[in-house]
Amino acid sequence: MTGIHRGSQVAQGGRSGCFCLDWNRAYIAHMTLTDSGTSLVDGMAELVLAEAAACEANRTMTPALVDAMWECGLMSYLNPAEAGGSEPSFADMIDTWQAMAELDGSFGWIGIANLPSAAAVAAYLPDSGFAETFGSAERVTMGGQFAPNGQGQKVEGGYKISGAWNFGSGTGHSEFVCAGFLPIDDGNFMFDANGEILLLAAVIHRDDINFTDGWHVQGLKGTGSFDYNVTDLFVPDHRVFELFERTPHRGSSPTFKMGLMAITAAGHAAWALGVAKSMIDDVAELAKVKARMGDMETLVHKTTFQRGYAHHLGMWRAARQLVVDTYSEAERIVAEGGELTVDMRADMRIAATYATEASREVAQWAHLAAGTTAIREGSRLERAFRDIYTGTQHAFISEKTYIDSAQVKLGLAETNRGL
């Protein structure tokens, strides 16, 4: 299979293309990085909805949408200040991701893929690596997969990396691609300061990546989550950082002291909550005008619909509050100089996984309540249902998260660095 090259329909650079919708660019142009993330998303709402079908058809974000994210500051919003970001709190990040996912699942997924990737790379790369990446262009987008699916042979000045990664979220429009790998020195594993096997993440320019596509899926079609590989590619030490790093070189926000795992988990939870919220809102509006076959009244007047709506709205609200409270409390402790304990990390992962499962249940109810409207192509209900059943397959919020967290909470494991 041939690779995907910059400038092709599949791999679109952030600068290419023009807007295909006459929207309020003046509003975007006057926004500053002091705006909340949700205000940036609100300013893009019309464009996101208009471009959703095109993103699915292209299997990646359209140039118009990528350009808009850069013009309003959303693409760099999570970054350390040194990389043009606002360093938002967890509550603000969760609101932002949720708002993105409410508009469109693929757009929301880009929010939890590109934005945290860039923020982590900007925070944890050493100075020379930061200068090489974020000093290389005005718009530096990061995507890819951090799971250690490659190996890197230690050589002078860096690593020779080989490996293959699937589902590289957001790589269709990313200037740099992240790739997790297991470092090997003279045939032996390398170890971190805690005596555990070292896991690293490399930052690679897209021109050095062999893309093999593979993104033909049920949902999240517009995310450009392509497969890719490298063979014996030299990556210098200064473009590599530890996967579980929690000591930032840049960024004063306490979130950077909590590491990529915490930020990623919050993103998955917020994304699922956003998609589910769009479905429960859409079915509530639909219920005012839709009557099922054989019924004399619209759905909104059926007591079974009323009961289901109230129950699932309550479930959604409880799940969201759990996420916001859990992450905000951990952030407060770290901000005050406290330790991010393994027990706190387990609590955060439990909250994220529970919110994901609750959101999937809410989505299933909304899908069934909507009847045949939910299966018609082109509606947000239909697209959201496909998206949530794709996004919730991710390993990051799988059953293993509960098991790992339970072992910590029950005293069966002293630590688990993956939480």
C-alpha positions, 0 to 999 in steps of 0.5 A: 500500500502506498504511503500518504504524502503531505498535500494529498487529499488524505494528509492535509497540511494545516495551511492548505485549503480555503474556507468553503463557508462564509462564516463570522471570521471577524469573531474568530480574528478578535479572539485572544488566548484569554478566551475560554476554550468553550468560547473558541468552540462556540465561534467555530460551531457553524463551520464544524456542523457544515464540514462534518459530512466532508470530514467523513468523506475525506476521512480526515479534517478538512483544511477549512476546519484545521485552519479555523482551529489555528486562527481562533487559537483552539489548536494550541489552547492546551499548550504551555505558554511558551508554545502559545497556549493558555494552560487551562485547568482540568475543568476548562479542558473538560468543558472544551472537549465536551463542547467539541464532541457535542458538535461532532464526534470526529471534531471532538476526537481531534480535540483529545488527540492533537491538543494533548499531544502538542501540549505534552511534547511542548511540556516534556521535550528538552530545550533543544527538542522544543526549539527544533519542533515548535520553532520549525513552523508557525503552526505545529500540530502533533498527532499519533500514538504513544503506545510503545509499539516500536523498539529503539536501538540506542546509538550515539546521540539517539535511537534507531527506531523501528515499529508500526502503529495503528490508529494514529489519531489526527495524523492526517493533518499533523506536522509531527507524529508521536510514536511510543517505543521500547528502548534497547541498549546493547540487546538489553532493556533500559530502566527508568529512575524507579527501576522499571522498564523504560518507555519512551515517546519519539517526535518524528516529522511526517516526512520521515513517516511511512503512512499506510492508511488503514482508516476504514472504520464504522465511526470517527471517520473524519479523524485521519487516524492513519496507520504508520511505520518506520524502519531504522529511523534515527531520532535524536535524544532531544526529540524523545521523552519518557512516556510517564514523565510528570516533571515539565520543562515548560508550563506552570499549570499543575496539569503538566505535573500530573502527566500525559496519562491524566490528561488523556483520561480526562479527554476520553471522559469529556469526549464521551460525555459530549457525544452522549449529550448531543444525542440526548439533546437531539432526541429530546427535540425530536420527541416534540415532533415525532410519533412512532408508528401506531401511536397517537401522540408524539414521543414527548407525551409518552410516559415511557419516554419521559421516564427514560429521558429523566433517568438517562439525563440524571445518569449523564449529569452524575457521570460528568460531575464525578469527572469534574470533581475527581480531576479538579480535586487532584489538580487542587492538591497538586497545585498546593504542592501535594503529591499525585498519589497512585490512589488519586490516579486510580480515582481519576481513571475510574471516573473516566472509564465510568463516564465513558460507560455511562455515556455509551448507555445514554447513547444507546437509549437515545438511539432506540428512542429515536427509532428510524430517525437515528439510522438515517445517514446525515443526521447528527444522531446517526453519526454520533451513535457510530462515533460513540461505539467506535470511540469507546472501544479504545484501550485507554478506557477499557475493562483493564482500567477498572482492574488496575485501579481496583488492585490499587484501591484494594491494596493488591498493588502498591503502584501502577505507572499506567494509571 
